[in-house]
């Protein structure tokens, strides 16, 4: 696992690998961050706020977060910068510092990439639940490959994204390195 620094964007939400997030940006420190990412092709981290607010004073981020990749941006009708982000890799924050402009920068440790394990038989019901949810919300016509629906990590992340969970529950799932233990947690939530 590699340690490096990553600018952090504390939010009142948990970004998960593969999940999309819409974000409006208006504070100078975050506009500067987005500009820097655009110039260098770099990314930033999204962490759940443990103390503080999204706007104003520096917020205390959770120790786990997810790398955010900017997929698209536009100026919204409100005149603010609108971003579409996608979650990529998970990380653990080892320590933080605050720049003069209020930007929190974390010394982070990337978590290992998820294994490409298939669902265990005791988790097969989760794929069925996910398929039903996707059919109800008609995500891309709910046409996902059988490989995706059999992939333990993919099923877990999509369920954690779509199930009605609070931020503490999503953060608990994000922190779990073992894909099957992650699925156990989700199974307990719907059980």
C-alpha positions as CSV (number, residue, x, y, z in Angstrom):
1,X,0.0,0.0,0.0
2,X,1.4,3.4,-1.1
3,X,1.3,6.5,1.0
4,X,0.8,9.9,-0.6
5,X,-1.0,13.2,-0.1
6,X,-4.4,13.9,-1.4
7,X,-6.6,17.1,-1.1
8,X,-9.8,16.2,0.8
9,X,-13.3,17.5,0.2
10,X,-15.3,16.8,3.4
11,X,-19.0,16.3,2.7
12,X,-22.1,15.2,4.5
13,X,-22.2,12.1,2.3
14,X,-20.1,8.9,1.7
15,X,-18.7,8.4,-1.8
16,X,-18.3,4.8,-2.8
17,X,-16.2,3.1,-5.5
18,X,-18.1,3.2,-8.8
19,X,-20.8,5.5,-7.4
20,X,-21.7,8.8,-9.0
21,X,-22.0,12.1,-7.1
22,X,-23.3,15.5,-8.2
23,X,-21.6,18.4,-6.5
24,X,-22.0,22.2,-6.6
25,X,-18.8,24.0,-5.9
26,X,-18.6,27.7,-4.9
27,X,-16.0,28.1,-2.1
28,X,-12.7,29.5,-3.4
29,X,-10.6,26.7,-1.9
30,X,-12.6,24.1,-3.8
31,X,-12.8,26.1,-7.0
32,X,-9.0,26.2,-6.8
33,X,-8.9,22.4,-6.2
34,X,-11.1,21.7,-9.3
35,X,-8.9,24.0,-11.4
36,X,-5.8,22.2,-10.3
37,X,-7.3,18.8,-11.0
38,X,-8.3,20.0,-14.4
39,X,-4.8,21.3,-15.2
40,X,-2.9,18.3,-13.9
41,X,-5.4,15.5,-14.4
42,X,-5.2,14.7,-10.7
43,X,-8.0,13.7,-8.3
44,X,-9.1,14.4,-4.8
45,X,-10.6,12.5,-1.9
46,X,-14.2,12.7,-0.5
47,X,-14.6,12.0,3.2
48,X,-17.7,12.1,5.4
49,X,-17.7,15.0,7.8
50,X,-17.5,13.9,11.4
51,X,-17.5,17.4,12.9
52,X,-18.3,20.8,11.3
53,X,-20.1,21.8,8.2
54,X,-19.6,21.6,4.4
55,X,-19.3,25.4,4.1
56,X,-17.1,27.8,6.1
57,X,-14.7,26.6,8.8
58,X,-12.6,23.6,8.3
59,X,-14.5,20.3,8.9
60,X,-13.1,17.2,10.5
61,X,-13.1,14.4,7.9
62,X,-13.6,10.6,8.6
63,X,-10.5,8.5,8.5
64,X,-11.7,6.6,5.4
65,X,-12.7,8.1,2.1
66,X,-12.9,7.5,-1.6
67,X,-11.0,9.1,-4.5
68,X,-13.1,11.3,-6.7
69,X,-12.6,11.5,-10.4
70,X,-14.3,14.5,-12.2
71,X,-16.3,13.0,-15.1
72,X,-18.1,16.2,-16.2
73,X,-18.6,19.8,-15.2
74,X,-20.8,22.7,-16.2
75,X,-22.1,26.0,-14.9
76,X,-25.6,25.5,-13.5
77,X,-28.6,27.8,-13.8
78,X,-27.6,29.1,-10.3
79,X,-24.2,30.3,-11.8
80,X,-22.3,27.8,-9.7
81,X,-19.9,25.1,-10.9
82,X,-21.6,21.7,-11.1
83,X,-19.5,18.6,-11.1
84,X,-20.3,15.0,-11.8
85,X,-17.9,12.8,-9.9
86,X,-17.3,9.1,-9.8
87,X,-15.8,7.2,-6.9
88,X,-12.6,5.3,-7.6
89,X,-10.2,3.9,-5.0
90,X,-10.6,3.7,-1.2
91,X,-8.1,5.2,1.1
92,X,-7.4,5.6,4.8
93,X,-6.3,9.0,6.1
94,X,-3.2,8.7,8.3
95,X,-3.0,12.4,9.2
96,X,-4.2,15.7,7.9
97,X,-3.0,19.3,7.7
98,X,-4.8,22.5,6.7
99,X,-3.4,24.8,4.1
100,X,-3.6,28.6,4.4
101,X,-6.7,28.6,2.2
102,X,-8.5,26.2,4.4
103,X,-8.0,23.1,2.2
104,X,-7.6,19.9,4.1
105,X,-4.8,17.7,2.8
106,X,-4.5,14.1,3.9
107,X,-1.6,11.9,4.1
108,X,-3.3,8.8,2.9
109,X,-2.8,5.1,2.4
110,X,-4.5,3.5,-0.5
111,X,-6.5,0.4,0.4
112,X,-5.9,-2.8,-1.6
113,X,-8.1,-3.2,-4.7
114,X,-11.1,-5.5,-4.3
115,X,-10.6,-9.1,-5.3
116,X,-12.5,-10.4,-8.3
117,X,-14.3,-13.0,-6.2
118,X,-17.6,-14.4,-7.1
119,X,-20.6,-14.2,-4.8
120,X,-20.8,-16.9,-2.2
121,X,-24.0,-18.9,-2.1
122,X,-25.1,-17.2,1.1
123,X,-24.9,-13.8,-0.7
124,X,-26.8,-14.8,-3.8
125,X,-30.0,-13.1,-2.5
126,X,-28.1,-9.8,-2.6
127,X,-27.8,-10.0,-6.4
128,X,-31.5,-10.7,-6.6
129,X,-32.3,-7.7,-4.4
130,X,-29.9,-5.5,-6.5
131,X,-31.5,-6.7,-9.8
132,X,-35.0,-5.8,-8.4
133,X,-33.7,-2.3,-7.3
134,X,-32.1,-1.7,-10.7
135,X,-35.3,-2.7,-12.5
136,X,-37.4,-0.3,-10.4
137,X,-35.1,2.7,-11.0
138,X,-34.4,1.5,-14.6
139,X,-30.7,2.2,-14.4
140,X,-29.6,1.9,-18.1
141,X,-32.5,-0.5,-18.6
142,X,-31.0,-2.6,-15.8
143,X,-28.9,-4.4,-18.4
144,X,-25.9,-5.5,-16.4
145,X,-23.7,-8.4,-17.4
146,X,-23.9,-11.7,-15.6
147,X,-20.2,-11.2,-14.7
148,X,-21.1,-8.0,-12.8
149,X,-24.1,-9.6,-11.1
150,X,-21.8,-12.5,-9.9
151,X,-19.0,-10.2,-8.8
152,X,-19.0,-9.8,-5.0
153,X,-17.4,-6.4,-4.9
154,X,-19.5,-4.9,-7.7
155,X,-22.8,-6.2,-6.1
156,X,-21.7,-4.9,-2.7
157,X,-20.8,-1.4,-3.9
158,X,-24.0,-1.0,-5.9
159,X,-26.1,-2.1,-3.0
160,X,-24.3,0.2,-0.6
161,X,-25.0,3.0,-3.1
162,X,-28.7,2.2,-3.6
163,X,-30.0,0.8,-0.3
164,X,-31.6,3.3,2.1
165,X,-28.7,3.5,4.5
166,X,-27.5,6.4,6.7
167,X,-24.0,7.8,6.4
168,X,-22.6,5.9,9.4
169,X,-23.7,2.6,7.8
170,X,-22.2,3.5,4.4
171,X,-19.0,4.5,6.1
172,X,-18.9,1.2,7.9
173,X,-19.2,-0.6,4.5
174,X,-16.5,1.7,3.0
175,X,-14.1,0.8,5.8
176,X,-14.4,-3.0,5.3
177,X,-11.6,-4.4,3.2
178,X,-13.0,-7.9,2.8
179,X,-15.6,-8.1,0.1
180,X,-17.5,-11.0,1.7
181,X,-17.6,-9.3,5.1
182,X,-18.9,-6.2,3.3
183,X,-21.7,-8.4,1.9
184,X,-22.4,-9.9,5.3
185,X,-23.0,-6.3,6.6
186,X,-25.4,-5.6,3.8
187,X,-27.2,-8.9,4.3
188,X,-27.7,-8.0,8.0
189,X,-29.2,-4.6,7.0
190,X,-31.8,-6.1,4.7
191,X,-32.4,-9.2,6.9
